[in-house]
Amino acid sequence: MIQIILRISIFALLSPAALAFGAEAGIGDPAVAEDGYQDHLLTLNRKPYPSTDGLRNAQRLMAQQNPKIAAHKVEGLVDRRFVRKLDESGFIDRLYSASH
Protein backbone atom coordinates (compact mmCIF):
# COMPACT_ATOMS: atom_id res chain seq x y z
CA MET A 1 0.00 0.00 0.00
CA ILE A 2 2.83 2.39 0.85
CA GLN A 3 4.49 1.74 -2.49
CA ILE A 4 1.19 2.43 -4.26
CA ILE A 5 0.88 5.75 -2.44
CA LEU A 6 4.47 6.56 -3.38
CA ARG A 7 3.84 5.78 -7.04
CA ILE A 8 0.78 8.01 -7.03
CA SER A 9 2.90 10.79 -5.53
CA ILE A 10 5.60 10.34 -8.17
CA PHE A 11 3.01 10.47 -10.96
CA ALA A 12 1.80 13.79 -9.58
CA LEU A 13 4.57 15.33 -11.66
CA LEU A 14 3.23 13.75 -14.82
CA SER A 15 0.30 15.13 -16.71
CA PRO A 16 -0.71 11.66 -18.02
CA ALA A 17 -1.38 10.58 -14.43
CA ALA A 18 -3.84 13.41 -13.99
CA LEU A 19 -5.47 12.44 -17.27
CA ALA A 20 -5.71 8.81 -16.19
CA PHE A 21 -7.19 9.96 -12.88
CA GLY A 22 -9.70 12.05 -14.82
CA ALA A 23 -10.61 9.14 -17.06
CA GLU A 24 -11.19 6.85 -14.07
CA ALA A 25 -13.25 9.53 -12.33
CA GLY A 26 -15.21 10.36 -15.47
CA ILE A 27 -13.76 13.87 -15.74
CA GLY A 28 -13.35 15.02 -19.33
CA ASP A 29 -11.77 18.43 -18.71
CA PRO A 30 -7.98 18.00 -18.25
CA ALA A 31 -7.72 21.12 -16.05
CA VAL A 32 -10.43 19.82 -13.74
CA ALA A 33 -8.78 16.39 -13.74
CA GLU A 34 -5.44 17.95 -12.80
CA ASP A 35 -7.04 19.90 -9.94
CA GLY A 36 -8.89 16.81 -8.74
CA TYR A 37 -5.75 14.72 -8.93
CA GLN A 38 -3.74 17.28 -6.96
CA ASP A 39 -6.49 17.46 -4.33
CA HIS A 40 -6.52 13.67 -4.13
CA LEU A 41 -2.76 13.59 -3.52
CA LEU A 42 -3.17 15.99 -0.61
CA THR A 43 -5.57 13.62 1.11
CA LEU A 44 -3.30 10.58 0.95
CA ASN A 45 -1.51 9.70 4.14
CA ARG A 46 2.16 9.12 3.46
CA LYS A 47 2.23 6.88 6.52
CA PRO A 48 -1.01 4.93 6.26
CA TYR A 49 -1.71 4.04 9.86
CA PRO A 50 -5.15 2.39 10.12
CA SER A 51 -7.89 4.79 11.16
CA THR A 52 -10.33 3.69 13.85
CA ASP A 53 -12.64 6.55 12.85
CA GLY A 54 -12.53 5.44 9.22
CA LEU A 55 -13.41 1.89 10.20
CA ARG A 56 -16.29 3.14 12.36
CA ASN A 57 -17.64 5.05 9.38
CA ALA A 58 -17.35 1.98 7.14
CA GLN A 59 -19.01 -0.09 9.87
CA ARG A 60 -21.88 2.39 10.09
CA LEU A 61 -22.47 2.17 6.34
CA MET A 62 -22.21 -1.63 6.22
CA ALA A 63 -24.55 -1.99 9.19
CA GLN A 64 -27.33 -0.50 7.07
CA GLN A 65 -27.21 -3.70 5.01
CA ASN A 66 -26.25 -6.09 7.80
CA PRO A 67 -27.14 -4.89 11.34
CA LYS A 68 -24.98 -7.62 12.93
CA ILE A 69 -21.89 -5.67 11.84
CA ALA A 70 -22.76 -2.91 14.31
CA ALA A 71 -22.11 -5.30 17.21
CA HIS A 72 -18.41 -5.63 16.43
CA LYS A 73 -15.85 -3.38 18.09
CA VAL A 74 -13.64 -1.84 15.42
CA GLU A 75 -10.86 -1.29 17.95
CA GLY A 76 -10.25 -5.04 17.81
CA LEU A 77 -9.74 -4.86 14.05
CA VAL A 78 -7.02 -2.21 14.08
CA ASP A 79 -3.40 -3.31 14.26
CA ARG A 80 -0.92 -0.50 13.79
CA ARG A 81 2.18 -2.63 14.47
CA PHE A 82 2.97 -3.35 10.81
CA VAL A 83 2.97 0.28 9.69
CA ARG A 84 4.65 1.40 12.92
CA LYS A 85 7.50 -1.06 12.32
CA LEU A 86 7.97 0.24 8.77
CA ASP A 87 7.79 3.81 10.01
CA GLU A 88 10.22 3.36 12.89
CA SER A 89 12.69 1.55 10.64
CA GLY A 90 12.76 4.55 8.31
CA PHE A 91 11.47 2.49 5.37
CA ILE A 92 8.60 4.84 4.54
CA ASP A 93 10.77 7.95 4.71
CA ARG A 94 13.35 6.28 2.46
CA LEU A 95 10.66 5.50 -0.12
CA TYR A 96 9.68 9.13 -0.34
CA SER A 97 13.24 10.46 -0.29
CA ALA A 98 14.12 8.14 -3.19
CA SER A 99 11.30 9.64 -5.25
CA HIS A 100 12.71 13.17 -5.19
C-alpha positions as CSV (number, residue, x, y, z in Angstrom):
1,M,0.0,0.0,0.0
2,I,2.8,2.4,0.9
3,Q,4.5,1.7,-2.5
4,I,1.2,2.4,-4.3
5,I,0.9,5.8,-2.4
6,L,4.5,6.6,-3.4
7,R,3.8,5.8,-7.0
8,I,0.8,8.0,-7.0
9,S,2.9,10.8,-5.5
10,I,5.6,10.3,-8.2
11,F,3.0,10.5,-11.0
12,A,1.8,13.8,-9.6
13,L,4.6,15.3,-11.7
14,L,3.2,13.8,-14.8
15,S,0.3,15.1,-16.7
16,P,-0.7,11.7,-18.0
17,A,-1.4,10.6,-14.4
18,A,-3.8,13.4,-14.0
19,L,-5.5,12.4,-17.3
20,A,-5.7,8.8,-16.2
21,F,-7.2,10.0,-12.9
22,G,-9.7,12.0,-14.8
23,A,-10.6,9.1,-17.1
24,E,-11.2,6.8,-14.1
25,A,-13.3,9.5,-12.3
26,G,-15.2,10.4,-15.5
27,I,-13.8,13.9,-15.7
28,G,-13.4,15.0,-19.3
29,D,-11.8,18.4,-18.7
30,P,-8.0,18.0,-18.2
31,A,-7.7,21.1,-16.1
32,V,-10.4,19.8,-13.7
33,A,-8.8,16.4,-13.7
34,E,-5.4,18.0,-12.8
35,D,-7.0,19.9,-9.9
36,G,-8.9,16.8,-8.7
37,Y,-5.8,14.7,-8.9
38,Q,-3.7,17.3,-7.0
39,D,-6.5,17.5,-4.3
40,H,-6.5,13.7,-4.1
41,L,-2.8,13.6,-3.5
42,L,-3.2,16.0,-0.6
43,T,-5.6,13.6,1.1
44,L,-3.3,10.6,0.9
45,N,-1.5,9.7,4.1
46,R,2.2,9.1,3.5
47,K,2.2,6.9,6.5
48,P,-1.0,4.9,6.3
49,Y,-1.7,4.0,9.9
50,P,-5.1,2.4,10.1
51,S,-7.9,4.8,11.2
52,T,-10.3,3.7,13.8
53,D,-12.6,6.6,12.9
54,G,-12.5,5.4,9.2
55,L,-13.4,1.9,10.2
56,R,-16.3,3.1,12.4
57,N,-17.6,5.1,9.4
58,A,-17.4,2.0,7.1
59,Q,-19.0,-0.1,9.9
60,R,-21.9,2.4,10.1
61,L,-22.5,2.2,6.3
62,M,-22.2,-1.6,6.2
63,A,-24.6,-2.0,9.2
64,Q,-27.3,-0.5,7.1
65,Q,-27.2,-3.7,5.0
66,N,-26.3,-6.1,7.8
67,P,-27.1,-4.9,11.3
68,K,-25.0,-7.6,12.9
69,I,-21.9,-5.7,11.8
70,A,-22.8,-2.9,14.3
71,A,-22.1,-5.3,17.2
72,H,-18.4,-5.6,16.4
73,K,-15.9,-3.4,18.1
74,V,-13.6,-1.8,15.4
75,E,-10.9,-1.3,18.0
76,G,-10.3,-5.0,17.8
77,L,-9.7,-4.9,14.1
78,V,-7.0,-2.2,14.1
79,D,-3.4,-3.3,14.3
80,R,-0.9,-0.5,13.8
81,R,2.2,-2.6,14.5
82,F,3.0,-3.3,10.8
83,V,3.0,0.3,9.7
84,R,4.6,1.4,12.9
85,K,7.5,-1.1,12.3
86,L,8.0,0.2,8.8
87,D,7.8,3.8,10.0
88,E,10.2,3.4,12.9
89,S,12.7,1.5,10.6
90,G,12.8,4.6,8.3
91,F,11.5,2.5,5.4
92,I,8.6,4.8,4.5
93,D,10.8,7.9,4.7
94,R,13.3,6.3,2.5
95,L,10.7,5.5,-0.1
96,Y,9.7,9.1,-0.3
97,S,13.2,10.5,-0.3
98,A,14.1,8.1,-3.2
99,S,11.3,9.6,-5.3
100,H,12.7,13.2,-5.2
